[in-house]
Amino acid sequence: MKQSSDHLSDVLAICRAERAVTASFSLGEPWALASEGVPGTMIRIAQGQPYWLQVQGQSPLQVLPGDLVVLPLGSPHVIASDLALAPVPFARMIERFAQGPKDENPLTFEHGGGGAQTRIDSVLLWISAYCRHSILTLLPPLLHIPAAQAAPPAMLGNMLQTLIEDSLARRAGWRLAAARLGELVLIHVLSNHFAAQQQRGQGWVRGLADVQIARAMAAIHGRPSHGWTLQALAREAAMSRSLFAEKFKALVGESPMAYLQQQRMAHAAQQLESGLPLAQIAEDCGYESERVFARAFKRWCGLPPRAYQRSAKALRNEFAALK
């Protein structure tokens, strides 16, 4: 019988990085940079002098050398040697320093005064829509993994620096390696975050700590388009239907069918971004017509399917422009 950690792996298996953009900045005090937000998941590690990070709407955080910071949905933020400084827009630096074909050259630049130096290495990941809508939206806007937390952060930092060095050296296969290594770093960060929530008895991952409920959750994530019924999910959990429904809601925070609906819509978003026909997506999600599916999808995300496709395409293009 698999333990709950295996079920967490089953769920996180949907978190795939399709592409990556890497960057390395050498920053001398005083300096400050502002981002209006990025279309992806940002992971950073720094060396040298500590710096300040403030995500929009959050308290400032001092980032020490070797710390990992993750912005799961690329939230607007400021990084600075001193947050009292007027920040320079990142967009201006990208426009000034991006060189050559954007899909072949990591972004590098020097900025600031002649004071103490901070080097920030980063990877920006374009994560699959299914993961973005079903996993990343459950996270806070900033995850901070201090270097002082012993082995795991050190290992993750080494992986991140390896992919940055490979990309800066333009080693053969660096673009694929950046996406895969970045994905691996992200999965480790997510695993540690959700495992800590599990231990504290917080959030939807409480369901993954229960072997029976975890089986049903893993089944939903593994096959969201399957024609699941409450009875079929109860069988996966080896429980009666009534006890399963009661226990699932108590642990996960919503009913099994509501959870299934959320996963189906997230999976539908993935299919829409992949360009599958709307009729096929509606059928896969168990809807009798495109119109009924479109209404359900709009209730879920606020946009009709076609409008969502256009919005997702614009974000992809914005991501590509950073490369």
C-alpha positions as CSV (number, residue, x, y, z in Angstrom):
1,M,0.0,0.0,0.0
2,K,1.4,3.4,-1.0
3,Q,2.0,6.0,1.7
4,S,0.5,9.6,1.5
5,S,3.9,11.0,0.2
6,D,3.4,8.8,-2.8
7,H,0.0,10.2,-3.4
8,L,1.4,13.7,-3.1
9,S,3.8,12.7,-5.9
10,D,0.8,11.5,-8.0
11,V,-0.9,14.8,-7.6
12,L,2.3,16.9,-8.3
13,A,3.0,14.9,-11.4
14,I,0.8,17.4,-13.4
15,C,3.3,20.2,-12.6
16,R,5.2,20.2,-15.9
17,A,7.4,23.0,-17.2
18,E,7.0,23.5,-20.9
19,R,9.7,26.2,-21.4
20,A,12.2,28.2,-19.3
21,V,13.8,31.6,-19.4
22,T,17.0,32.1,-17.4
23,A,18.7,35.3,-16.2
24,S,21.7,36.5,-14.1
25,F,22.0,40.0,-12.7
26,S,25.0,41.6,-11.0
27,L,23.8,44.4,-8.8
28,G,25.9,46.9,-6.9
29,E,24.5,49.0,-4.0
30,P,22.5,51.1,-4.3
31,W,20.0,49.5,-6.6
32,A,16.3,48.8,-6.9
33,L,14.2,47.0,-9.6
34,A,10.4,46.7,-10.0
35,S,8.5,44.0,-11.9
36,E,4.8,44.5,-12.9
37,G,4.5,40.7,-12.8
38,V,5.7,37.9,-15.1
39,P,3.7,35.3,-17.0
40,G,5.1,32.2,-15.3
41,T,6.7,30.8,-12.1
42,M,9.8,32.7,-11.0
43,I,12.5,30.9,-8.9
44,R,15.5,32.9,-7.7
45,I,18.7,32.4,-5.7
46,A,21.3,35.0,-4.7
47,Q,24.9,35.3,-3.7
48,G,26.8,38.1,-2.1
49,Q,25.1,40.9,-0.3
50,P,21.5,40.3,1.1
51,Y,18.7,42.1,-0.6
52,W,15.1,43.0,0.1
53,L,12.1,41.6,-1.7
54,Q,8.5,43.0,-1.4
55,V,5.7,41.3,-3.2
56,Q,2.7,43.5,-3.9
57,G,0.4,43.5,-0.9
58,Q,2.9,41.6,1.3
59,S,5.4,42.6,4.0
60,P,9.1,43.1,3.0
61,L,11.4,40.1,3.2
62,Q,15.2,40.2,3.6
63,V,16.7,37.5,1.3
64,L,20.1,36.1,2.5
65,P,22.8,34.4,0.3
66,G,21.7,30.9,-0.7
67,D,18.0,31.5,0.1
68,L,15.5,30.3,-2.6
69,V,12.5,32.5,-3.4
70,V,9.6,31.3,-5.5
71,L,6.8,33.5,-7.0
72,P,4.4,30.7,-8.0
73,L,2.3,33.0,-10.2
74,G,4.9,35.7,-11.0
75,S,3.3,38.4,-8.8
76,P,4.3,42.0,-9.1
77,H,7.2,42.8,-6.8
78,V,10.2,45.0,-6.0
79,I,13.8,43.8,-5.2
80,A,16.3,46.3,-3.8
81,S,19.3,46.9,-1.7
82,D,17.1,49.5,0.0
83,L,13.3,49.6,-0.5
84,A,13.3,53.4,0.1
85,L,15.0,53.8,-3.4
86,A,12.9,54.5,-6.5
87,P,13.0,51.3,-8.5
88,V,13.9,51.0,-12.2
89,P,11.4,48.9,-14.1
90,F,12.6,45.5,-15.1
91,A,11.0,46.0,-18.5
92,R,13.4,48.8,-19.2
93,M,16.4,46.6,-18.3
94,I,15.1,43.8,-20.6
95,E,14.6,46.2,-23.5
96,R,18.1,47.5,-22.9
97,F,20.1,44.3,-22.4
98,A,18.3,41.5,-24.3
99,Q,20.6,40.5,-27.1
100,G,20.3,38.4,-30.3
101,P,17.6,35.8,-30.8
102,K,15.5,35.9,-27.6
103,D,15.1,32.1,-27.5
104,E,18.9,31.6,-27.5
105,N,20.3,34.1,-25.1
106,P,19.7,34.2,-21.3
107,L,19.3,37.7,-20.0
108,T,22.4,39.1,-18.2
109,F,23.1,42.7,-17.0
110,E,24.9,44.8,-14.5
111,H,23.1,47.6,-12.6
112,G,23.4,49.9,-9.7
113,G,26.2,51.8,-8.1
114,G,29.7,50.7,-7.1
115,G,28.9,49.3,-3.7
116,A,28.6,45.8,-2.3
117,Q,27.6,43.3,-4.9
118,T,24.6,41.0,-5.1
119,R,24.3,38.4,-7.9
120,I,20.8,37.1,-8.5
121,D,20.2,34.0,-10.7
122,S,16.7,33.2,-11.8
123,V,14.7,30.8,-13.9
124,L,11.2,31.7,-15.2
125,L,9.1,28.6,-16.0
126,W,6.0,28.3,-18.2
127,I,4.0,25.7,-16.2
128,S,1.2,23.6,-17.6
129,A,-2.3,25.1,-17.3
130,Y,-3.6,22.1,-15.3
131,C,-0.9,22.7,-12.6
132,R,-1.4,26.5,-12.7
133,H,-5.1,26.3,-12.1
134,S,-5.2,23.4,-9.7
135,I,-2.0,23.6,-7.7
136,L,-0.2,27.0,-8.0
137,T,-3.4,29.0,-7.2
138,L,-3.4,27.2,-3.8
139,L,-0.1,28.8,-2.8
140,P,0.8,32.1,-1.2
141,P,2.3,34.7,-3.7
142,L,5.8,34.1,-2.2
143,L,7.5,31.0,-1.0
144,H,10.8,31.5,0.9
145,I,13.2,28.7,1.6
146,P,16.1,29.9,3.8
147,A,19.6,28.5,3.1
148,A,19.9,27.9,6.9
149,Q,17.3,25.0,6.6
150,A,20.1,22.5,5.9
151,A,20.3,20.0,3.1
152,P,17.2,20.4,0.9
153,P,17.7,24.1,0.2
154,A,21.4,23.6,-0.5
155,M,20.6,20.8,-3.0
156,L,17.9,22.9,-4.7
157,G,20.3,25.9,-4.8
158,N,22.9,23.8,-6.5
159,M,20.5,22.5,-9.1
160,L,19.3,26.0,-9.8
161,Q,22.9,27.4,-10.2
162,T,23.8,24.4,-12.4
163,L,21.0,25.2,-14.9
164,I,22.0,28.9,-14.8
165,E,25.6,28.1,-15.5
166,D,24.7,25.7,-18.3
167,S,22.5,28.3,-20.0
168,L,25.1,31.1,-19.6
169,A,27.7,28.8,-21.2
170,R,25.2,27.8,-24.0
171,R,26.0,24.2,-23.5
172,A,24.2,21.9,-25.9
173,G,20.7,21.1,-24.7
174,W,20.7,23.9,-22.2
175,R,17.1,25.0,-23.0
176,L,15.7,21.6,-22.3
177,A,17.9,21.2,-19.3
178,A,16.7,24.5,-17.9
179,A,13.1,23.6,-18.2
180,R,13.6,20.1,-16.6
181,L,15.9,21.2,-13.8
182,G,13.6,24.2,-13.1
183,E,10.7,21.8,-13.0
184,L,12.5,19.6,-10.6
185,V,13.4,22.5,-8.2
186,L,9.8,23.6,-8.3
187,I,8.5,20.1,-7.5
188,H,10.9,19.8,-4.5
189,V,9.7,23.2,-3.2
190,L,6.0,22.3,-3.6
191,S,6.6,18.9,-2.0
192,N,8.2,20.5,1.1
193,H,5.5,23.2,1.3
194,F,2.6,20.8,1.1
195,A,4.2,18.2,3.3
196,A,4.6,20.9,6.0
197,Q,0.9,21.8,5.6
198,Q,0.1,18.1,5.9
199,Q,1.9,17.8,9.2
200,R,0.1,20.9,10.5
201,G,-3.2,19.6,9.4
202,Q,-3.9,22.5,7.1
203,G,-5.4,22.9,3.7
204,W,-6.6,20.4,1.0
205,V,-3.5,18.2,1.5
206,R,-5.1,16.9,4.7
207,G,-6.9,14.5,2.3
208,L,-3.6,13.2,1.1
209,A,-2.6,12.3,4.6
210,D,-5.6,9.8,4.7
211,V,-4.9,6.7,2.7
212,Q,-8.5,6.2,1.6
213,I,-9.2,9.8,0.6
214,A,-5.8,10.1,-1.0
215,R,-6.6,7.2,-3.4
216,A,-9.7,9.0,-4.6
217,M,-7.8,12.3,-5.0
218,A,-5.0,10.6,-6.9
219,A,-7.5,8.9,-9.2
220,I,-9.2,12.3,-10.0
221,H,-5.9,14.0,-10.7
222,G,-4.7,11.0,-12.8
223,R,-7.9,10.9,-14.9
224,P,-9.9,14.1,-14.5
225,S,-11.9,13.5,-17.7
226,H,-13.0,10.0,-16.7
227,G,-16.7,9.6,-16.0
228,W,-16.3,9.5,-12.3
229,T,-19.4,9.2,-10.1
230,L,-19.6,9.5,-6.3
231,Q,-20.0,5.7,-6.1
232,A,-16.9,5.1,-8.4
233,L,-14.8,7.4,-6.3
234,A,-16.0,5.7,-3.1
235,R,-14.9,2.4,-4.6
236,E,-11.5,3.8,-5.2
237,A,-11.4,4.7,-1.5
238,A,-12.8,1.3,-0.5
239,M,-15.6,3.1,1.5
240,S,-19.3,3.4,1.5
241,R,-20.6,6.3,-0.6
242,S,-22.0,8.2,2.4
243,L,-19.0,7.8,4.6
244,F,-16.6,8.7,1.7
245,A,-18.5,11.9,0.9
246,E,-18.6,12.9,4.6
247,K,-14.9,12.2,5.2
248,F,-13.8,13.8,1.9
249,K,-15.5,17.1,2.6
250,A,-14.2,17.1,6.2
251,L,-10.6,16.7,5.1
252,V,-10.4,18.4,1.7
253,G,-12.9,21.2,2.4
254,E,-15.3,20.5,-0.4
255,S,-17.4,17.7,-1.7
256,P,-15.9,15.0,-3.9
257,M,-17.9,16.1,-6.9
258,A,-17.1,19.8,-6.4
259,Y,-13.4,18.8,-6.2
260,L,-13.8,16.7,-9.4
261,Q,-15.4,19.7,-11.2
262,Q,-12.5,22.0,-10.2
263,Q,-10.0,19.5,-11.6
264,R,-12.0,19.0,-14.8
265,M,-12.1,22.7,-15.4
266,A,-8.3,23.0,-14.8
267,H,-7.7,20.1,-17.2
268,A,-10.1,21.8,-19.7
269,A,-8.0,24.9,-19.5
270,Q,-4.9,22.8,-20.4
271,Q,-6.8,21.3,-23.4
272,L,-7.9,24.8,-24.5
273,E,-4.3,26.0,-24.4
274,S,-3.3,22.9,-26.4
275,G,-5.8,23.9,-29.2
276,L,-8.1,20.9,-28.9
277,P,-11.6,21.4,-30.5
278,L,-14.2,22.8,-28.1
279,A,-16.6,19.9,-28.8
280,Q,-13.9,17.4,-27.8
281,I,-13.1,19.2,-24.6
282,A,-16.8,19.5,-23.7
283,E,-17.3,15.8,-24.3
284,D,-14.2,14.9,-22.2
285,C,-15.6,16.9,-19.4
286,G,-18.9,15.1,-19.5
287,Y,-21.0,17.9,-20.9
288,E,-23.8,17.3,-23.4
289,S,-23.0,20.3,-25.6
290,E,-20.4,23.0,-26.2
291,R,-22.9,25.6,-24.9
292,V,-23.4,23.9,-21.6
293,F,-19.7,23.5,-21.1
294,A,-19.0,27.1,-22.1
295,R,-21.4,28.3,-19.4
296,A,-19.7,26.1,-16.8
297,F,-16.2,27.2,-17.8
298,K,-17.2,30.8,-17.6
299,R,-18.6,30.3,-14.1
300,W,-15.3,28.7,-13.2
301,C,-12.8,31.3,-14.5
302,G,-14.9,34.3,-15.5
303,L,-14.1,34.0,-19.2
304,P,-15.8,32.0,-22.0
305,P,-13.5,29.3,-23.5
306,R,-12.6,31.2,-26.6
307,A,-11.8,34.4,-24.6
308,Y,-9.7,32.2,-22.3
309,Q,-7.8,30.8,-25.3
310,R,-7.0,34.3,-26.5
311,S,-5.9,35.4,-23.1
312,A,-3.7,32.4,-22.7
313,K,-2.2,32.9,-26.1
314,A,-1.3,36.5,-25.2
315,L,0.4,35.3,-22.0
316,R,2.4,32.7,-24.0
317,N,3.5,35.5,-26.4
318,E,4.5,37.7,-23.5
319,F,6.5,34.8,-22.0
320,A,8.2,34.2,-25.4
321,A,9.1,37.9,-25.6
322,L,11.1,37.5,-22.4
323,K,13.3,34.8,-24.0
